[in-house]
Amino acid sequence: MNETKRRIWGIHTQDDSLFLKDNTIAIGWGAFGDLTDMENDREAFKKKYAEVYPQDKKGAIALAAGMLYRFRYEVQIGDYVVFPSKSNREINIGIVEGEYQYEASAQEYVNRRKVKWLKHLPRTVFSQGALYESGSAMSLFTIKNYADEFLASLDTGFKKTAMEDEDESVGATAEEIKQSTKDFILKELSRNLKGYALESFVADLLDAMGYRTELSPQGGDSGIDITAYKDELPPRILVQVKSQDGDIRETTIQSLKGAMREGDYGLFISLSGYTKNARKYLDSTPIIRGIDGDELATLVLKYYENLSPKYKKVIPLERVYIPVPVDE
């Protein structure tokens, strides 16, 4: 098979022994049944998955059915496999040698293929970017961004070269992790908190930032969603919150300006962004601050520990440390 046409698959498991000792890769979803006679059609996989696992959400159905489809029809003999094993913290690289097989007697990993492991390398010889890509949350996925690095690891002398070179992927990886986390925050806010529920969340965030807030009654028509104070004295900050998907227009911000009295400050918070004219209006009106979705997510990350438990459940995050480039 032409080397350029070989795909590189990443795969995860909870059973390292099955993979390494039996020269096998496998995925689960045993209740789905044998994939042998399933037609080569993604929609057919999604339809059956929804029937077998009706409790799963729409997004989870598409994701899982897609992995089953790819394992059955897209993984080919001659493709490479990258498997990060937890038991010994190694990156195992192999080549697919067998067609799809269904192991009915298995308790979990019923969908299998035979592989030949070519190399077992310590994680430390790979760049941070390669490790991040191979650590995808999915059980089966394609390796794209760092495919060349994983293939190069099969060459003699890779260990010495990789460990001596400066890892230039650290900065990019750190930014990717932060951006993907902010994307997750905005998706969860948009999915779970609309309208008054988002206003309540923003009030809680402002409290976490050290402000004293008063949430306006639900359904009020004053145009003010939250009133905030830094302490017991003026000025007061009038806050308007929007959960719409489209960018905020200038006229919408002007409505906040119309509700302000002399000495007030305004704060406009949106899950989305602002139109060009709205940005110009904010620039020319310094007493109103506009916060878009990206800035809101940044504030959530900064003050996450001070949020109420209620909202930590909506946005479940764990504090971790990630490598960053050293300033020259």
C-alpha positions as CSV (number, residue, x, y, z in Angstrom):
1,M,0.0,0.0,0.0
2,N,1.2,3.5,-0.8
3,E,2.7,5.1,2.3
4,T,1.0,8.4,1.6
5,K,-2.4,6.8,1.7
6,R,-2.0,5.1,5.0
7,R,-4.0,6.7,7.8
8,I,-2.7,7.0,11.3
9,W,-5.3,6.2,13.9
10,G,-5.2,7.1,17.6
11,I,-7.0,4.7,20.0
12,H,-7.6,4.4,23.7
13,T,-8.6,1.5,26.0
14,Q,-9.0,0.6,29.6
15,D,-7.5,-2.8,28.9
16,D,-3.8,-2.3,28.0
17,S,-3.2,-6.0,28.3
18,L,-5.7,-6.9,25.6
19,F,-4.0,-4.5,23.2
20,L,-0.3,-5.2,24.0
21,K,-0.3,-9.0,24.8
22,D,-2.9,-10.1,22.3
23,N,-1.7,-7.7,19.5
24,T,-5.2,-6.3,19.2
25,I,-7.0,-3.0,18.9
26,A,-10.6,-2.9,19.9
27,I,-13.6,-0.7,20.8
28,G,-16.7,-1.5,22.8
29,W,-20.4,-0.8,22.5
30,G,-21.2,-4.5,22.8
31,A,-25.0,-4.1,22.8
32,F,-24.7,-2.7,19.2
33,G,-23.9,-6.2,18.0
34,D,-21.8,-7.5,15.1
35,L,-20.8,-4.8,12.6
36,T,-20.0,-7.3,9.9
37,D,-23.3,-7.1,8.1
38,M,-23.9,-3.4,8.7
39,E,-24.1,-1.6,5.4
40,N,-21.4,0.9,4.5
41,D,-23.5,3.9,5.5
42,R,-23.0,6.3,8.4
43,E,-26.7,7.1,8.6
44,A,-27.5,3.4,9.1
45,F,-25.0,3.3,12.0
46,K,-26.6,6.3,13.6
47,K,-30.1,5.0,13.2
48,K,-29.2,1.6,14.8
49,Y,-27.2,3.3,17.6
50,A,-30.2,5.5,18.5
51,E,-32.4,2.4,18.7
52,V,-29.9,0.5,20.9
53,Y,-28.9,3.4,23.1
54,P,-32.1,5.6,23.1
55,Q,-31.0,7.3,26.4
56,D,-27.9,8.9,24.7
57,K,-28.1,12.5,23.5
58,K,-28.1,13.4,19.9
59,G,-24.4,14.6,19.8
60,A,-23.3,11.5,21.7
61,I,-25.1,9.2,19.2
62,A,-23.4,10.8,16.2
63,L,-20.0,10.6,17.8
64,A,-20.2,7.0,19.0
65,A,-21.9,5.7,15.8
66,G,-19.2,7.5,13.8
67,M,-16.4,5.7,15.7
68,L,-18.1,2.3,15.1
69,Y,-18.5,3.1,11.4
70,R,-14.8,4.1,11.1
71,F,-13.6,1.1,12.9
72,R,-15.6,-1.2,10.6
73,Y,-15.1,0.5,7.2
74,E,-12.4,3.2,7.3
75,V,-9.6,1.5,9.3
76,Q,-7.7,-0.5,6.7
77,I,-4.9,-3.2,6.7
78,G,-1.7,-1.3,6.5
79,D,-2.9,1.8,8.5
80,Y,-0.8,2.9,11.4
81,V,-2.0,2.9,15.0
82,V,-0.9,5.1,17.9
83,F,-1.9,3.8,21.3
84,P,-0.9,5.6,24.5
85,S,-0.9,2.9,27.3
86,K,-1.6,4.0,30.8
87,S,0.0,1.0,32.6
88,N,3.5,1.9,31.5
89,R,3.0,5.4,30.1
90,E,4.4,4.5,26.7
91,I,3.4,5.4,23.2
92,N,2.9,2.2,21.2
93,I,2.9,2.4,17.5
94,G,1.8,-0.4,15.3
95,I,0.3,-1.4,11.9
96,V,-3.1,-2.9,11.3
97,E,-2.8,-6.5,10.0
98,G,-6.3,-7.9,10.3
99,E,-9.8,-7.3,9.0
100,Y,-12.7,-6.5,11.3
101,Q,-13.7,-9.3,13.8
102,Y,-16.5,-9.5,16.2
103,E,-15.7,-11.3,19.5
104,A,-19.1,-12.2,21.0
105,S,-17.6,-13.8,24.1
106,A,-15.9,-10.5,25.2
107,Q,-17.4,-8.6,28.0
108,E,-16.7,-5.2,26.6
109,Y,-14.3,-4.9,23.7
110,V,-16.2,-6.9,21.1
111,N,-15.1,-5.1,18.0
112,R,-11.5,-6.0,17.2
113,R,-8.6,-5.9,14.6
114,K,-5.2,-7.6,14.8
115,V,-2.2,-5.3,14.8
116,K,1.6,-5.7,14.8
117,W,3.3,-3.5,17.3
118,L,6.4,-1.9,15.7
119,K,7.7,0.2,18.5
120,H,7.1,1.1,22.2
121,L,8.5,4.5,23.2
122,P,8.5,6.6,26.3
123,R,6.2,9.6,26.2
124,T,9.1,11.9,26.9
125,V,10.6,11.6,23.4
126,F,7.5,13.1,21.8
127,S,6.6,16.8,21.5
128,Q,3.9,18.2,23.8
129,G,1.7,18.8,20.7
130,A,2.0,15.2,19.6
131,L,1.1,14.0,23.1
132,Y,-1.9,16.3,23.2
133,E,-3.2,15.1,19.9
134,S,-2.8,11.4,20.9
135,G,-4.6,12.2,24.2
136,S,-8.0,12.9,22.4
137,A,-11.1,12.3,24.5
138,M,-12.4,9.9,21.8
139,S,-11.8,6.2,21.8
140,L,-10.9,6.2,18.1
141,F,-9.7,9.2,16.1
142,T,-7.4,10.2,13.3
143,I,-3.9,11.6,13.9
144,K,-3.3,14.5,11.5
145,N,-1.3,17.4,12.9
146,Y,1.6,15.3,14.3
147,A,1.3,12.4,11.9
148,D,4.9,13.0,10.6
149,E,6.3,13.0,14.1
150,F,4.8,9.6,14.9
151,L,6.0,8.1,11.7
152,A,9.4,9.5,12.2
153,S,9.5,7.8,15.6
154,L,9.8,4.5,13.8
155,D,13.2,5.5,12.4
156,T,16.5,4.6,14.1
157,G,17.9,7.4,16.2
158,F,14.6,9.1,16.8
159,K,14.9,8.9,20.6
160,K,18.1,10.9,20.7
161,T,17.1,13.5,18.2
162,A,13.7,14.1,19.8
163,M,15.0,14.4,23.4
164,E,17.7,16.9,22.4
165,D,15.6,19.2,20.3
166,E,13.7,22.1,21.9
167,D,10.0,21.4,21.9
168,E,8.6,24.2,19.8
169,S,5.0,22.9,20.1
170,V,4.6,23.8,23.8
171,G,3.3,27.3,23.2
172,A,0.9,26.2,20.5
173,T,-0.3,23.3,22.6
174,A,-0.9,25.5,25.7
175,E,-3.0,28.0,23.6
176,E,-5.0,25.1,22.0
177,I,-5.8,23.8,25.5
178,K,-6.9,27.2,26.7
179,Q,-8.9,27.9,23.6
180,S,-10.7,24.5,23.7
181,T,-11.5,25.1,27.3
182,K,-13.0,28.5,26.6
183,D,-15.0,26.9,23.7
184,F,-16.3,24.3,26.1
185,I,-17.4,27.0,28.6
186,L,-19.3,29.0,26.0
187,K,-21.0,25.8,24.6
188,E,-22.2,24.8,28.1
189,L,-23.4,28.3,28.9
190,S,-25.3,28.5,25.6
191,R,-26.7,25.0,26.0
192,N,-27.8,25.2,29.6
193,L,-28.3,28.9,30.4
194,K,-30.6,31.1,28.3
195,G,-32.3,34.3,29.1
196,Y,-32.8,34.9,32.8
197,A,-30.7,31.8,33.7
198,L,-27.7,33.4,32.1
199,E,-28.4,36.7,33.9
200,S,-28.3,34.8,37.2
201,F,-25.0,33.2,36.2
202,V,-23.5,36.5,35.3
203,A,-24.6,38.0,38.7
204,D,-22.9,35.0,40.4
205,L,-19.7,35.6,38.4
206,L,-19.7,39.3,39.3
207,D,-20.1,38.3,43.0
208,A,-17.1,35.9,42.5
209,M,-15.1,38.9,41.2
210,G,-15.9,40.9,44.3
211,Y,-18.9,43.0,43.3
212,R,-22.2,43.3,45.2
213,T,-25.0,42.5,42.8
214,E,-28.8,42.9,42.6
215,L,-30.6,40.8,40.0
216,S,-33.6,42.4,38.4
217,P,-36.9,40.6,38.7
218,Q,-37.5,38.1,35.9
219,G,-39.6,39.6,33.1
220,G,-38.8,43.2,34.0
221,D,-38.8,45.7,31.2
222,S,-36.3,48.3,32.5
223,G,-33.6,47.1,30.2
224,I,-31.3,46.5,33.2
225,D,-30.7,42.8,34.2
226,I,-28.2,43.4,37.0
227,T,-27.2,46.3,39.2
228,A,-23.7,46.0,40.6
229,Y,-21.6,47.9,43.1
230,K,-17.9,47.6,44.0
231,D,-18.7,48.7,47.6
232,E,-21.4,50.4,49.5
233,L,-20.9,53.7,47.6
234,P,-21.6,54.9,44.1
235,P,-21.0,54.6,41.2
236,R,-23.4,51.9,40.3
237,I,-22.9,49.6,37.3
238,L,-25.9,48.7,35.2
239,V,-25.5,45.4,33.5
240,Q,-27.3,44.0,30.4
241,V,-26.9,40.3,29.5
242,K,-27.6,38.8,26.1
243,S,-27.6,35.1,25.2
244,Q,-28.4,35.4,21.5
245,D,-26.2,33.7,18.9
246,G,-25.8,36.6,16.5
247,D,-23.5,39.6,17.1
248,I,-24.8,42.5,19.1
249,R,-25.9,45.6,17.2
250,E,-25.2,49.2,18.1
251,T,-28.9,49.9,18.8
252,T,-29.0,47.2,21.4
253,I,-26.2,48.9,23.3
254,Q,-27.8,52.3,23.0
255,S,-30.8,50.9,24.9
256,L,-28.5,50.3,27.8
257,K,-27.2,53.8,27.5
258,G,-30.8,55.2,27.6
259,A,-31.4,53.5,31.0
260,M,-28.3,55.0,32.6
261,R,-28.4,58.1,34.8
262,E,-25.6,60.6,35.3
263,G,-22.7,58.9,37.2
264,D,-23.7,55.4,36.2
265,Y,-21.4,53.0,34.3
266,G,-22.6,50.3,31.9
267,L,-21.6,46.8,31.3
268,F,-22.8,44.8,28.3
269,I,-22.2,41.0,28.4
270,S,-22.8,38.8,25.4
271,L,-22.1,35.1,24.6
272,S,-21.4,36.2,21.0
273,G,-19.6,39.2,19.6
274,Y,-20.4,42.7,18.5
275,T,-20.9,44.2,15.0
276,K,-18.4,46.6,13.6
277,N,-20.7,49.6,14.4
278,A,-21.3,48.3,17.9
279,R,-17.6,48.1,18.5
280,K,-17.2,51.7,17.3
281,Y,-20.0,52.8,19.6
282,L,-18.3,51.1,22.6
283,D,-15.0,52.8,21.7
284,S,-16.7,56.2,21.6
285,T,-18.6,55.6,24.8
286,P,-16.0,54.8,27.6
287,I,-18.6,54.6,30.3
288,I,-19.9,51.4,28.8
289,R,-17.8,48.3,28.7
290,G,-18.6,45.5,26.3
291,I,-17.6,41.9,27.0
292,D,-17.9,39.3,24.3
293,G,-18.0,35.5,24.6
294,D,-14.2,35.0,24.6
295,E,-13.7,37.6,27.3
296,L,-16.5,36.1,29.4
297,A,-14.9,32.7,29.2
298,T,-11.6,34.2,30.3
299,L,-13.3,35.7,33.3
300,V,-14.9,32.3,34.1
301,L,-11.5,30.6,34.1
302,K,-10.0,33.4,36.3
303,Y,-12.7,33.3,38.9
304,Y,-13.9,29.7,38.6
305,E,-12.9,28.7,42.1
306,N,-15.2,31.4,43.6
307,L,-18.3,30.5,41.6
308,S,-21.3,28.9,43.3
309,P,-21.3,25.0,43.3
310,K,-24.5,25.3,41.2
311,Y,-22.6,26.8,38.3
312,K,-19.6,24.6,38.7
313,K,-21.9,21.7,37.9
314,V,-23.0,23.4,34.8
315,I,-19.4,24.0,33.8
316,P,-17.4,21.1,35.3
317,L,-13.7,22.0,35.2
318,E,-10.6,20.7,36.9
319,R,-7.5,22.9,37.7
320,V,-4.4,21.6,35.9
321,Y,-1.0,23.0,35.0
322,I,0.1,23.0,31.4
323,P,3.6,23.7,30.0
324,V,4.2,27.2,28.5
325,P,7.2,28.5,26.6
326,V,10.0,30.2,28.5
327,D,10.4,33.8,27.7
328,E,13.7,34.5,26.0
